[in-house]
């Protein structure tokens, strides 16, 4: 297959962050693919979503700019690029737009967390804040592929719960909020639109690298989440995080390990109960997410 022309490429640009422990940028170069429109029919949404999921990355060079400072980074043969550093960016707290070449597939930003804010959130997405029906494969596929982002169903009350958790922070709009999922990176644009439409606090959206070559697997779901949560805690050592997830998969076990390793940075663990197995293990210090809606 011939390499795509530069004019046919886009940057699936991840949200970036900057804290006392450093800054982090990442993204992926792909052929241009668009998420479903908000008024798409089921078939149109299926067509656009599957095209995004199966799009191959492309090698090349990514350039991006924030507040007058620019960086350039080559992408690997799968299109992925990443750059982290510890030098201060000297930017005020808040969200700063990122401009990129090739152009971003959807707007992304750099979060500079307000150092006065003591509380943050690290949240799973599927069936924690977005209803997918992960325990039923037909329902999961229907919700994920046939429904445009703006019409997908948020878990009732969770957006308001997250806003309430952040009320302790004096720096409005500059809290360390992360939405972390092992959904494929190709769904970045769709999930970004869902979060905005459902009224969730703005946060850094981080999804998982995927490879068409299975030999390039990046490890299991638990290892992926542990690695990324640990990196977030290291970047914001002064912040205590609420960890929010569900028990349909491995969130309770993952969060239990984080509680054990970083007890001083865990403000609370909140689990949405979905698993019907009465023998599903429960972990000390983890509470039912329904208590947040109190």
N, C-alpha and C positions, 0 to 999 in steps of 0.2 A: 504494500500500500504506500503511495507516495506521501511524503511529509506535507502537512497542510501549510498553506501560505500564511505569512505573518498576519495578513489582513483578515484571515479566517479564524484567528485565535481570540480567545477571551481569557481573562484571569478570574478564576473562581477565588475571590479574595476573602480570606478569613478575617474576622475581627482580631485586632491586636490589643496588647495590653502593656502598660508600663507601671511598675511598682518599685518599692525600695530594693527589691531583689533583682531588678533588671527588666528588660523589655523583650517582646517576642512578636515577630511577624511571620506569616506563612500564607501559602496559597497554592493554586494549581493552574497550569496552563492547559486549556482544552480547546477543542473546536467550539464554535459558537452554538450554544443550545439555550433555549428559553424555557423557563418554567411555565406551567399552565396559566392562562389568564384567569382572572377571578370569575369570569362568566363562562368559562369553558364547559362544554358538555363532558359527560363521563368518558366518552371515546376520545375526545380531544385531549383531556387531561391524561388519559392512559398513554396516548401517543407521545406527548411532550415529556411526561415523567420517565417513561422507559427510555426515550432517546437520551435524556440526561444521565440516567443510571448507567447506561452502556457506552457512554462516550469515553473514548480513550484520551489519556493525557498526551501532551506533545512536548518534546524538548524545546528549549529556547531560553530566552533571557527575560526576566521580569524586572521592571523598574517601578518604584513607587515613591510617592512624595507625601510628606506630612509637614504642614506649617513651614514650608521653605526648605526642609531638609530632605535629601533624596538618597535612596539606596538602590543598588542593582545586584541581582543574585541569579546565577544560572539555575535552571530547573533540571531535574534528572530526566531520564528517558521516559518516565511515566508522567512527567509534567509537574511534579511536586517540587516546591522550593520552601525554604525555611531559613530564618536568620534571627539570632538572639544576641543580646549584648547587655552589658552592665553600665555603660557610660550614661550619665544623665542626659535626658532629652530636653530639659528645661522648658516644659510646657505647663500651662495652668491646668488644674483639675478639670475633668470633664471629657467629653467626646470630641475627637478631632477627625475630620474627614480624611480618608486616604484616597489619593489619586494614583492610578496605575497605568502602565503600558505593558502589554495590551490592556485595553479598557476593562474595568471590572464588570462582571456579569450582573451584579447588584451592589448597591452602596454598602460599603463597610467602613468601620471607624476604629480609631485607636482610643482605648480607654485609659485615661490617666486618673487613677483613683485618688480621691481626696484623702490626704493623710490623717484628717480629723475623724474619718469614718471608721469606727471599730468593728462594724458588722458587715459580713458578706454572705453570699449565697452561692452554693454549687448545686445545680439541679440537673437531674436526669430529664429526658424529654418524653420518650414514648411511655404512655400510660402513667406518667407522673404528672405531666401538665397537658399532654396531648393524648386524647383517647384514640387508641389504635386497635385495641382488642388483641393484644399480643398472644393471649392464650388460645385464640381461635385463628388459625391460618387463613381461612377464607375471608373472615372479617378484617384481619390485618391487611391482606392484599387489597381488598376493596377500599379501605380507608386510605391506604398509602398511595394507591395508583389512580383511583378514579375521581378523587375529590380535590378541587383546587385549594391552594393553601388557605385563602381567606374564608373558605367554607368548612374547614376541618374543625372538629369539635374539641374545644378546650375542656379540661377537667374543671367542673364548676367550682368557682370560688378561689382557685389557686392563684390567679393574678392578684386578687385583693390580699390574699394571705402573704404573698411575697412583698407587696407594698407595706403591709403592716410590720413584717420582720425588719424592714429597713428604716422604720420610723425613728429608731434610736440614732441614726446617722445625721449629723448636722449638715453635711455637704450633699444637698439634694442633687440627684442626677449623676453623681460621680461615685457610686458604690461599686465594690468589687463583686459583680454578679456574673456568673458563668453558667452557660447551658452546655452541658457535656453529654454527648451521646456517641454510641458506636454505630449509628446510622452512617451510611456512606457519605463522603465529602461532596458527592455530586448533588445532594439534596440541600446544600447550604442555602441557595436562593429561595427555595420553597419554605424551609423552616424559618428563615429570617422573616419572610412575609407573614407566616402564621403567628409568630411571636408578636409582631407589631399589631396585626389585626385583632388579636385576642387581648391586647392591653397589658402584656407582661412588662415588668421593668426592663429597660434596655440593658443588655448584657452581652458578654463575649460568647459567641456561638462557636463551639469547637466540635467538629465531626471527624470521623475516622478515615484514614487513608485506606483505599481499596486498590487491589491490583488484579488484573485479569490473569496474571501468572500466579497460580496458587503457591508456587515456591517462594514468593515474596510476602507471604503472610506476616503480619506484624504482631502476632501473638493473640491470645484469647481476649475475650471481652473484659474479664477481670483485670488482666495485666495492663490492658490499654487504659482503663479508667484509673487504676492505681498510679500509673506513671504520670498521667496528666494532672490528677488531683495533687500529687506530691509536688509537681512543678508549680502549680498555682499557689500552694501554701508557701513554697520557697520564695516566690515573687512578692508575696504580701505577708511577711512574718508578723506584722502588727495587727492583722485582721483575724477575728474569730468568725468562722464560717458555719452557717446552717447547711447541713447536707440533706438534700431532699431526693427521694427515690421511691421505688415500689418493690414489692416482693415477687413480681412475676418472674424475674430473672435473678441476678446476683447482687443487687444493690445492698441488701442488708449485710452480706458477707464482706463486700468491699468496704463499706463504711465502718464495719467493726474493726477492720485492720487499720483504717485511718485513725479511728478513735484510740486504738492501742499505741500507734506510733506517734501521733501528734495530739495528745489530749488537750494541750493548752490552746490549740487553734480550732477546736470544735465547740461551737456554741450550742449545737443541738443536732439531733438526727431525727428526721421525719420520714416515715415510710407509709406509702399508700398500700393498704391491704387488698390484694387481688387473688393471691394463690389460694385455691380451695382446699389444699392439702392440710389437714389438721396437724400433721407432723412437721410442717414447715418450721425450721428452727427460728426462734426469736432471740434477740440479743439484748443484753442489759444496756440501758441508757437510750434505746431507740423507742420512739413514741409514734403513735398513730397520727398520720397527717390530719385526720379529722379534728384533732384537738386544736389545730391552728385556726380552724373556722369557728371554734368554740361557741 
